[in-house]
Amino acid sequence: MGKPSDLVQGTLDLLILKTLALEPKHGWAIAKRIQQISQDVLLVQQGSLYPALHRLEQKGWIKGKRAETDTGRQAKFYSLTATGRIQLEKESANWNRLSSAINLIMQEP
């Protein structure tokens, strides 16, 4: 069995976009939400998360804004842009197609 932090290449972007679809979050909250929803199977390390956030921001799919957290600390909160929402739809459709194909192969006797 793979390590809990193993992600299929390219899925981190999709997970981040999906996590931000509901509301803006700062980096730590994004990682915790992914971990929580995946029931501790997916653990996103800071060394993977922050470069991915930077890359998504550069592509214009998310935007960051400094704000205060619930604990009173300053953090960069990320939110999905209109372009990011369109990309999320594309990435989701591609993921569904890919995972369905993999499931077909795995069900083969």
N, CA, C and O atoms as a MOPAC input file, in Angstrom:
PM7 MOZYME 1SCF
protein

 N      0.85200 1    -1.17500 1     0.00000 1
 C      0.00000 1     0.00000 1     0.00000 1
 C      0.89400 1     1.23400 1     0.00000 1
 O      1.92200 1     1.25000 1     0.67700 1
 N      0.51600 1     2.26800 1    -0.75200 1
 C      1.29800 1     3.49000 1    -0.85500 1
 C      1.27300 1     4.29900 1     0.42800 1
 O      0.43900 1     4.08400 1     1.30800 1
 N      2.20200 1     5.22800 1     0.51000 1
 C      2.22100 1     6.13400 1     1.65800 1
 C      0.97700 1     7.01000 1     1.61500 1
 O      0.44900 1     7.25500 1     0.53000 1
 N      0.48700 1     7.49400 1     2.76800 1
 C     -0.71400 1     8.32900 1     2.77100 1
 C     -0.56600 1     9.59000 1     1.93500 1
 O     -1.56400 1    10.11800 1     1.44500 1
 N      0.64100 1    10.07900 1     1.76100 1
 C      0.82200 1    11.33100 1     1.03600 1
 C      0.91900 1    11.14100 1    -0.47600 1
 O      0.99600 1    12.11900 1    -1.22000 1
 N      0.91500 1     9.88000 1    -0.93800 1
 C      1.01800 1     9.63400 1    -2.37000 1
 C     -0.22600 1    10.13800 1    -3.09100 1
 O     -1.34600 1     9.77800 1    -2.73200 1
 N     -0.02600 1    10.97300 1    -4.10900 1
 C     -1.12200 1    11.45600 1    -4.93100 1
 C     -0.79700 1    11.14600 1    -6.37700 1
 O      0.35900 1    11.22300 1    -6.79200 1
 N     -1.81100 1    10.79900 1    -7.14100 1
 C     -1.61400 1    10.62900 1    -8.56000 1
 C     -1.15100 1    11.97300 1    -9.11200 1
 O     -1.71000 1    13.01600 1    -8.77300 1
 N     -0.13900 1    11.94500 1    -9.95400 1
 C      0.41400 1    13.17600 1   -10.48900 1
 C     -0.69500 1    14.02400 1   -11.12100 1
 O     -1.49100 1    13.52400 1   -11.91600 1
 N     -0.73600 1    15.30100 1   -10.76200 1
 C     -1.72100 1    16.21900 1   -11.31600 1
 C     -2.99100 1    16.34100 1   -10.51500 1
 O     -3.79100 1    17.23800 1   -10.78000 1
 N     -3.21300 1    15.47300 1    -9.54500 1
 C     -4.46700 1    15.54200 1    -8.79200 1
 C     -4.45700 1    16.62200 1    -7.72300 1
 O     -5.52200 1    17.06200 1    -7.28900 1
 N     -3.28300 1    17.06000 1    -7.28800 1
 C     -3.23500 1    18.07500 1    -6.24100 1
 C     -3.91700 1    19.35700 1    -6.70000 1
 O     -4.65200 1    19.97300 1    -5.92800 1
 N     -3.68800 1    19.76600 1    -7.93700 1
 C     -4.34600 1    20.96800 1    -8.45100 1
 C     -5.86200 1    20.81600 1    -8.37300 1
 O     -6.56100 1    21.72400 1    -7.92200 1
 N     -6.36400 1    19.67100 1    -8.81200 1
 C     -7.80300 1    19.41000 1    -8.77500 1
 C     -8.32900 1    19.46600 1    -7.33800 1
 O     -9.37300 1    20.06500 1    -7.08300 1
 N     -7.61600 1    18.85000 1    -6.41100 1
 C     -8.05700 1    18.83900 1    -5.00600 1
 C     -8.08700 1    20.24400 1    -4.42200 1
 O     -9.00000 1    20.58200 1    -3.66900 1
 N     -7.11000 1    21.05400 1    -4.75700 1
 C     -7.07300 1    22.43500 1    -4.26200 1
 C     -8.23800 1    23.22600 1    -4.84700 1
 O     -8.94600 1    23.92200 1    -4.12100 1
 N     -8.43600 1    23.11900 1    -6.15300 1
 C     -9.54200 1    23.84700 1    -6.78800 1
 C    -10.87900 1    23.43000 1    -6.18700 1
 O    -11.72600 1    24.27700 1    -5.90500 1
 N    -11.06800 1    22.13300 1    -5.99100 1
 C    -12.33200 1    21.63500 1    -5.41600 1
 C    -12.51600 1    22.14300 1    -3.99000 1
 O    -13.62300 1    22.51100 1    -3.59800 1
 N    -11.44600 1    22.16400 1    -3.22300 1
 C    -11.51700 1    22.62400 1    -1.83500 1
 C    -11.88100 1    24.10600 1    -1.76700 1
 O    -12.60500 1    24.52900 1    -0.86600 1
 N    -11.38500 1    24.88500 1    -2.70900 1
 C    -11.66100 1    26.32000 1    -2.71100 1
 C    -12.99300 1    26.67900 1    -3.37000 1
 O    -13.40100 1    27.84000 1    -3.34400 1
 N    -13.67100 1    25.69400 1    -3.95900 1
 C    -14.93100 1    25.97000 1    -4.64600 1
 C    -16.01000 1    26.47200 1    -3.68600 1
 O    -16.89200 1    27.22700 1    -4.09500 1
 N    -15.95300 1    26.07200 1    -2.44000 1
 C    -16.97700 1    26.46900 1    -1.47500 1
 C    -16.70300 1    27.81500 1    -0.82300 1
 O    -17.60300 1    28.64100 1    -0.67300 1
 N    -15.43900 1    28.02800 1    -0.43400 1
 C    -15.09400 1    29.27300 1     0.25800 1
 C    -13.58900 1    29.47300 1     0.26400 1
 O    -12.83400 1    28.51000 1     0.12800 1
 N    -13.14200 1    30.72000 1     0.42000 1
 C    -11.69800 1    30.97900 1     0.50800 1
 C    -11.09500 1    30.30100 1     1.73900 1
 O    -11.73800 1    30.19600 1     2.78400 1
 N     -9.85900 1    29.84900 1     1.59800 1
 C     -9.14500 1    29.21100 1     2.70900 1
 C     -7.67100 1    29.55200 1     2.61300 1
 O     -7.15100 1    29.83000 1     1.53200 1
 N     -7.00300 1    29.52600 1     3.76200 1
 C     -5.54600 1    29.69000 1     3.75700 1
 C     -4.91600 1    28.31100 1     3.59600 1
 O     -5.59000 1    27.29100 1     3.73700 1
 N     -3.61400 1    28.28800 1     3.30000 1
 C     -2.91800 1    27.05500 1     2.97100 1
 C     -3.12500 1    25.92200 1     3.95800 1
 O     -3.46400 1    24.80500 1     3.56800 1
 N     -2.92000 1    26.20900 1     5.24300 1
 C     -3.05300 1    25.16300 1     6.25900 1
 C     -4.47600 1    24.58900 1     6.26100 1
 O     -4.66200 1    23.38000 1     6.40100 1
 N     -5.47600 1    25.46600 1     6.10600 1
 C     -6.87400 1    25.01400 1     6.10700 1
 C     -7.17900 1    24.16700 1     4.87700 1
 O     -7.97700 1    23.23200 1     4.95000 1
 N     -6.55300 1    24.48700 1     3.74900 1
 C     -6.73800 1    23.68000 1     2.54000 1
 C     -6.21200 1    22.26200 1     2.78500 1
 O     -6.89400 1    21.27700 1     2.50200 1
 N     -5.00100 1    22.17800 1     3.31100 1
 C     -4.39300 1    20.87500 1     3.58600 1
 C     -5.22600 1    20.07500 1     4.58400 1
 O     -5.43600 1    18.87700 1     4.39800 1
 N     -5.69900 1    20.73100 1     5.63800 1
 C     -6.50200 1    20.04000 1     6.65400 1
 C     -7.83800 1    19.56000 1     6.08300 1
 O     -8.31200 1    18.48000 1     6.43500 1
 N     -8.43800 1    20.35300 1     5.21100 1
 C     -9.71900 1    19.96600 1     4.61700 1
 C     -9.55700 1    18.74600 1     3.72000 1
 O    -10.37700 1    17.82900 1     3.75300 1
 N     -8.50600 1    18.73900 1     2.92700 1
 C     -8.23700 1    17.58000 1     2.06300 1
 C     -8.01300 1    16.33300 1     2.92200 1
 O     -8.52600 1    15.26000 1     2.60700 1
 N     -7.25200 1    16.47500 1     3.99700 1
 C     -6.99900 1    15.36000 1     4.90100 1
 C     -8.30300 1    14.88400 1     5.54500 1
 O     -8.56200 1    13.68300 1     5.62700 1
 N     -9.11100 1    15.82700 1     5.99700 1
 C    -10.36500 1    15.49300 1     6.67400 1
 C    -11.34000 1    14.77900 1     5.73300 1
 O    -11.88200 1    13.72900 1     6.07900 1
 N    -11.56000 1    15.34200 1     4.56200 1
 C    -12.52200 1    14.76000 1     3.62300 1
 C    -12.06000 1    13.38100 1     3.14500 1
 O    -12.88200 1    12.49400 1     2.91600 1
 N    -10.74200 1    13.20200 1     2.99600 1
 C    -10.21400 1    11.90500 1     2.53800 1
 C    -10.06300 1    10.90400 1     3.67700 1
 O     -9.53000 1     9.81400 1     3.47400 1
 N    -10.51800 1    11.25600 1     4.85400 1
 C    -10.43100 1    10.39900 1     6.04100 1
 C     -8.98500 1    10.00200 1     6.31700 1
 O     -8.67700 1     8.83300 1     6.54800 1
 N     -8.11100 1    10.99200 1     6.29000 1
 C     -6.68500 1    10.85200 1     6.60500 1
 C     -5.89700 1    10.01700 1     5.59900 1
 O     -4.78600 1     9.58400 1     5.90300 1
 N     -6.44400 1     9.78300 1     4.41900 1
 C     -5.71000 1     9.03800 1     3.39600 1
 C     -4.76000 1     9.97700 1     2.65400 1
 O     -3.62300 1     9.60900 1     2.35900 1
 N     -5.22300 1    11.17700 1     2.35700 1
 C     -4.41500 1    12.14300 1     1.61900 1
 C     -3.85200 1    13.19100 1     2.56900 1
 O     -4.59900 1    13.94900 1     3.18800 1
 N     -2.55000 1    13.22500 1     2.67500 1
 C     -1.86100 1    14.19700 1     3.51800 1
 C     -1.00600 1    15.07400 1     2.61200 1
 O     -0.03300 1    14.61000 1     2.01900 1
 N     -1.37700 1    16.33500 1     2.51300 1
 C     -0.66300 1    17.24800 1     1.62600 1
 C      0.40100 1    17.97300 1     2.43800 1
 O      0.09600 1    18.69800 1     3.38500 1
 N      1.64500 1    17.76600 1     2.05300 1
 C      2.77400 1    18.37900 1     2.74900 1
 C      2.95700 1    19.82200 1     2.26900 1
 O      2.62800 1    20.15300 1     1.13000 1
 N      3.48800 1    20.67300 1     3.15100 1
 C      3.71100 1    22.07900 1     2.79900 1
 C      4.61600 1    22.21400 1     1.58600 1
 O      4.43500 1    23.12000 1     0.77300 1
 N      5.58200 1    21.32500 1     1.45900 1
 C      6.50700 1    21.37100 1     0.34000 1
 C      5.84800 1    21.10100 1    -1.00500 1
 O      6.41000 1    21.43800 1    -2.04700 1
 N      4.67500 1    20.50200 1    -0.99600 1
 C      3.89600 1    20.28700 1    -2.21600 1
 C      2.79100 1    21.33600 1    -2.35200 1
 O      2.49900 1    21.81200 1    -3.44900 1
 N      2.18700 1    21.68400 1    -1.22400 1
 C      1.03200 1    22.57800 1    -1.23700 1
 C      1.38200 1    23.98400 1    -1.71100 1
 O      0.74900 1    24.50200 1    -2.63000 1
 N      2.37500 1    24.59800 1    -1.09900 1
 C      2.63800 1    26.00500 1    -1.40600 1
 C      3.16300 1    26.23000 1    -2.82000 1
 O      2.79500 1    27.23100 1    -3.43500 1
 N      4.00100 1    25.35400 1    -3.36800 1
 C      4.34300 1    25.51500 1    -4.79100 1
 C      3.11100 1    25.36200 1    -5.69700 1
 O      2.98900 1    26.05800 1    -6.70500 1
 N      2.20600 1    24.45200 1    -5.33300 1
 C      0.98700 1    24.26300 1    -6.13000 1
 C      0.10400 1    25.50800 1    -6.05700 1
 O     -0.44900 1    25.93500 1    -7.06900 1
 N     -0.02900 1    26.08600 1    -4.87100 1
 C     -0.82200 1    27.31600 1    -4.72900 1
 C     -0.21900 1    28.43400 1    -5.56500 1
 O     -0.93900 1    29.17400 1    -6.23500 1
 N      1.08900 1    28.55400 1    -5.52300 1
 C      1.77600 1    29.58300 1    -6.30500 1
 C      1.54300 1    29.35700 1    -7.80400 1
 O      1.27200 1    30.30200 1    -8.54500 1
 N      1.65000 1    28.11600 1    -8.23500 1
 C      1.44800 1    27.78200 1    -9.64500 1
 C      0.01800 1    28.10800 1   -10.08400 1
 O     -0.18800 1    28.67600 1   -11.15600 1
 N     -0.96500 1    27.75000 1    -9.26000 1
 C     -2.36400 1    28.01100 1    -9.59300 1
 C     -2.65700 1    29.51000 1    -9.61900 1
 O     -3.45800 1    29.98700 1   -10.42200 1
 N     -1.99600 1    30.23400 1    -8.73100 1
 C     -2.16000 1    31.69200 1    -8.70600 1
 C     -1.55400 1    32.30900 1    -9.97700 1
 O     -2.12600 1    33.22900 1   -10.56200 1
 N     -0.40100 1    31.79600 1   -10.39000 1
 C      0.24800 1    32.28300 1   -11.61300 1
 C     -0.61900 1    32.02300 1   -12.84700 1
 O     -0.63700 1    32.82300 1   -13.78200 1
 N     -1.33300 1    30.90300 1   -12.83900 1
 C     -2.21000 1    30.56400 1   -13.96800 1
 C     -3.50100 1    31.38400 1   -13.95200 1
 O     -4.23800 1    31.40000 1   -14.93800 1
 N     -3.77600 1    32.06000 1   -12.84400 1
 C     -4.99200 1    32.86000 1   -12.73400 1
 C     -6.20800 1    32.06900 1   -12.30100 1
 O     -7.33500 1    32.55700 1   -12.39800 1
 N     -5.99200 1    30.85200 1   -11.82300 1
 C     -7.10500 1    30.00900 1   -11.40100 1
 C     -7.53600 1    30.30700 1    -9.97300 1
 O     -8.69100 1    30.08300 1    -9.61200 1
 N     -6.62200 1    30.80500 1    -9.16600 1
 C     -6.93800 1    31.22700 1    -7.79900 1
 C     -6.31500 1    32.60200 1    -7.58600 1
 O     -5.41800 1    33.01300 1    -8.32200 1
 N     -6.80500 1    33.30400 1    -6.57100 1
 C     -6.18400 1    34.57100 1    -6.19100 1
 C     -6.01600 1    34.57200 1    -4.67600 1
 O     -6.83100 1    34.01000 1    -3.94500 1
 N     -4.95000 1    35.20800 1    -4.22400 1
 C     -4.65800 1    35.25800 1    -2.80600 1
 C     -4.83900 1    36.66100 1    -2.25700 1
 O     -4.57400 1    37.65200 1    -2.93700 1
 N     -5.29500 1    36.72500 1    -1.01400 1
 C     -5.50700 1    38.00200 1    -0.34500 1
 C     -5.16800 1    37.84300 1     1.13400 1
 O     -5.63600 1    36.90900 1     1.78600 1
 N     -4.37000 1    38.73500 1     1.65000 1
 C     -3.99900 1    38.68300 1     3.07000 1
 C     -5.19700 1    39.06300 1     3.94000 1
 O     -5.90400 1    40.03200 1     3.66200 1
 N     -5.40400 1    38.28800 1     4.98500 1
 C     -6.49400 1    38.54200 1     5.93200 1
 C     -6.14600 1    37.87700 1     7.25700 1
 O     -5.16900 1    37.13400 1     7.36300 1
 N     -6.95200 1    38.15600 1     8.24300 1
 C     -6.73500 1    37.60900 1     9.58100 1
 C     -7.47700 1    36.28600 1     9.74200 1
 O     -8.62900 1    36.15400 1     9.32700 1
 N     -6.80300 1    35.30400 1    10.35000 1
 C     -7.42500 1    34.00400 1    10.61600 1
 C     -8.29200 1    34.09300 1    11.86400 1
 O     -8.33200 1    35.12800 1    12.53100 1
 N     -8.97700 1    33.01300 1    12.17100 1
 C     -9.79800 1    32.95100 1    13.38500 1
 C     -8.96500 1    33.13700 1    14.64100 1
 O     -9.47400 1    33.59300 1    15.66500 1
 N     -7.68300 1    32.78600 1    14.56700 1
 C     -6.80100 1    32.90800 1    15.72900 1
 C     -6.11600 1    34.26900 1    15.80200 1
 O     -5.31400 1    34.51100 1    16.70500 1
 N     -6.42500 1    35.16000 1    14.85700 1
 C     -5.85400 1    36.50000 1    14.88300 1
 C     -4.53900 1    36.65300 1    14.13600 1
 O     -3.94200 1    37.72900 1    14.15500 1
 N     -4.08900 1    35.61600 1    13.49400 1
 C     -2.84300 1    35.68500 1    12.72600 1
 C     -3.14400 1    36.12000 1    11.29600 1
 O     -4.24000 1    35.90000 1    10.78000 1
 N     -2.16100 1    36.73500 1    10.67300 1
 C     -2.27300 1    37.10600 1     9.27000 1
 C     -1.93400 1    35.89200 1     8.40600 1
 O     -0.97700 1    35.17200 1     8.69300 1
 N     -2.71000 1    35.66500 1     7.35700 1
 C     -2.45800 1    34.56400 1     6.43000 1
 C     -2.96700 1    34.96400 1     5.05600 1
 O     -3.77100 1    35.88600 1     4.91700 1
 N     -2.49400 1    34.26700 1     4.06100 1
 C     -2.96000 1    34.49800 1     2.70100 1
 C     -4.11400 1    33.54400 1     2.42800 1
 O     -3.94800 1    32.32400 1     2.44900 1
 N     -5.27900 1    34.11600 1     2.17400 1
 C     -6.46300 1    33.33200 1     1.87000 1
 C     -6.60500 1    33.24500 1     0.35700 1
 O     -6.48500 1    34.24600 1    -0.35000 1
 N     -6.86100 1    32.04700 1    -0.12500 1
 C     -6.98100 1    31.81200 1    -1.54900 1
 C     -8.44200 1    31.58000 1    -1.90600 1
 O     -9.18700 1    30.94500 1    -1.16100 1
 N     -8.83600 1    32.10700 1    -3.06000 1
 C    -10.19400 1    31.88700 1    -3.55000 1
 C    -10.13000 1    31.55300 1    -5.03500 1
 O     -9.17300 1    31.89500 1    -5.72800 1
 N    -11.16000 1    30.88700 1    -5.49600 1
 C    -11.26100 1    30.47700 1    -6.88700 1
 C    -11.66300 1    31.67600 1    -7.74100 1
 O    -12.53800 1    32.44900 1    -7.35000 1
 N    -11.04400 1    31.83400 1    -8.88400 1
 C    -11.43000 1    32.87200 1    -9.84100 1
 C    -12.46100 1    32.27700 1   -10.80700 1
 O    -12.72200 1    31.07500 1   -10.77700 1
 N    -13.03500 1    33.10900 1   -11.64900 1
 C    -13.97600 1    32.61300 1   -12.66100 1
 C    -13.27000 1    31.62300 1   -13.58600 1
 O    -13.83400 1    30.59100 1   -13.95000 1
 N    -12.03700 1    31.94400 1   -13.95900 1
 C    -11.24000 1    31.03500 1   -14.79200 1
 C    -10.97800 1    29.73300 1   -14.04500 1
 O    -10.97400 1    28.65900 1   -14.64600 1
 N    -10.75800 1    29.82600 1   -12.73600 1
 C    -10.52900 1    28.64900 1   -11.91000 1
 C    -11.75400 1    27.74900 1   -11.84900 1
 O    -11.62500 1    26.52500 1   -11.82400 1
 N    -12.92900 1    28.34100 1   -11.82300 1
 C    -14.16300 1    27.54200 1   -11.81000 1
 C    -14.32300 1    26.76200 1   -13.11100 1
 O    -14.72700 1    25.60000 1   -13.11000 1
 N    -13.99900 1    27.42300 1   -14.21900 1
 C    -14.05500 1    26.74500 1   -15.52000 1
 C    -13.03600 1    25.60700 1   -15.55300 1
 O    -13.33100 1    24.51300 1   -16.03400 1
 N    -11.84100 1    25.87400 1   -15.04200 1
 C    -10.79900 1    24.84900 1   -15.01900 1
 C    -11.19000 1    23.68100 1   -14.11500 1
 O    -10.90800 1    22.52600 1   -14.43200 1
 N    -11.83900 1    23.98300 1   -12.99100 1
 C    -12.30800 1    22.92700 1   -12.08900 1
 C    -13.27600 1    22.00300 1   -12.82200 1
 O    -13.19900 1    20.78300 1   -12.67000 1
 N    -14.18000 1    22.56400 1   -13.61000 1
 C    -15.11500 1    21.74000 1   -14.37400 1
 C    -14.36600 1    20.84000 1   -15.35800 1
 O    -14.68100 1    19.65700 1   -15.48800 1
 N    -13.37700 1    21.40400 1   -16.04500 1
 C    -12.58500 1    20.62000 1   -16.99900 1
 C    -11.80100 1    19.51800 1   -16.29700 1
 O    -11.79500 1    18.36800 1   -16.73600 1
 N    -11.13800 1    19.88700 1   -15.19500 1
 C    -10.32800 1    18.91700 1   -14.44800 1
 C    -11.20300 1    17.81300 1   -13.86200 1
 O    -10.80600 1    16.64800 1   -13.85000 1
 N    -12.38600 1    18.16900 1   -13.37900 1
 C    -13.31000 1    17.17200 1   -12.80800 1
 C    -13.77500 1    16.19300 1   -13.87700 1
 O    -13.81100 1    14.98400 1   -13.64600 1
 N    -14.12600 1    16.71000 1   -15.03300 1
 C    -14.56500 1    15.83700 1   -16.13100 1
 C    -13.43600 1    14.89900 1   -16.54100 1
 O    -13.66400 1    13.71100 1   -16.77100 1
 N    -12.23500 1    15.42500 1   -16.63100 1
 C    -11.08200 1    14.59400 1   -17.00000 1
 C    -10.81800 1    13.52900 1   -15.93600 1
 O    -10.54100 1    12.37600 1   -16.26600 1
 N    -10.90300 1    13.91100 1   -14.67000 1
 C    -10.69300 1    12.95600 1   -13.58100 1
 C    -11.74400 1    11.84200 1   -13.62500 1
 O    -11.41200 1    10.66700 1   -13.46300 1
 N    -13.00400 1    12.21000 1   -13.84200 1
 C    -14.07100 1    11.20600 1   -13.90400 1
 C    -13.84000 1    10.23100 1   -15.05500 1
 O    -14.05300 1     9.02900 1   -14.89900 1
 N    -13.40800 1    10.73500 1   -16.20100 1
 C    -13.12300 1     9.89100 1   -17.35300 1
 C    -11.96000 1     8.94200 1   -17.05300 1
 O    -12.03100 1     7.74600 1   -17.33800 1
 N    -10.88800 1     9.49400 1   -16.47300 1
 C     -9.70200 1     8.70300 1   -16.15900 1
 C     -9.99200 1     7.64800 1   -15.09100 1
 O     -9.61100 1     6.48700 1   -15.24100 1
 N    -10.66200 1     8.05000 1   -14.02300 1
 C    -10.93000 1     7.09200 1   -12.94000 1
 C    -11.88900 1     5.99200 1   -13.39400 1
 O    -11.77100 1     4.84800 1   -12.95400 1
 N    -12.83900 1     6.32900 1   -14.27300 1
 C    -13.73900 1     5.30200 1   -14.82200 1
 C    -12.95500 1     4.29200 1   -15.64900 1
 O    -13.20600 1     3.09000 1   -15.56300 1
 N    -12.01100 1     4.77200 1   -16.44700 1
 C    -11.18500 1     3.87600 1   -17.26500 1
 C    -10.32700 1     2.96900 1   -16.38300 1
 O    -10.19000 1     1.77700 1   -16.65900 1
 N     -9.75900 1     3.52800 1   -15.33700 1
 C     -8.94800 1     2.72000 1   -14.41800 1
 C     -9.81600 1     1.68000 1   -13.72600 1
 O     -9.39600 1     0.53400 1   -13.56800 1
 N    -11.02400 1     2.06200 1   -13.31000 1
 C    -11.93400 1     1.11100 1   -12.68100 1
 C    -12.27100 1    -0.05000 1   -13.61700 1
 O    -12.35000 1    -1.19800 1   -13.17900 1
 N    -12.46900 1     0.24400 1   -14.90400 1
 C    -12.74500 1    -0.81700 1   -15.87200 1
 C    -11.58300 1    -1.82000 1   -15.92700 1
 O    -11.79800 1    -3.03200 1   -15.94900 1
 N    -10.37500 1    -1.30700 1   -15.94600 1
 C     -9.19800 1    -2.18100 1   -15.98400 1
 C     -9.09600 1    -2.99800 1   -14.70500 1
 O     -8.79800 1    -4.19100 1   -14.75900 1
 N     -9.33600 1    -2.38400 1   -13.56900 1
 C     -9.20700 1    -3.06700 1   -12.28500 1
 C    -10.27200 1    -4.14200 1   -12.09600 1
 O    -10.05200 1    -5.09000 1   -11.34300 1
 N    -11.41100 1    -4.02000 1   -12.75300 1
 C    -12.48200 1    -5.01100 1   -12.63800 1
 C    -12.27500 1    -6.19200 1   -13.56900 1
 O    -12.95100 1    -7.21300 1   -13.44100 1
 N    -11.35100 1    -6.06000 1   -14.49600 1
 C    -11.05200 1    -7.14200 1   -15.44300 1
 C    -10.47600 1    -8.33000 1   -14.66800 1
 O     -9.57300 1    -8.15600 1   -13.85000 1
 N    -11.00100 1    -9.55200 1   -14.92500 1
 C    -10.49500 1   -10.72600 1   -14.19000 1
 C     -9.06400 1   -11.08700 1   -14.50800 1
 O     -8.53200 1   -12.05000 1   -13.95600 1

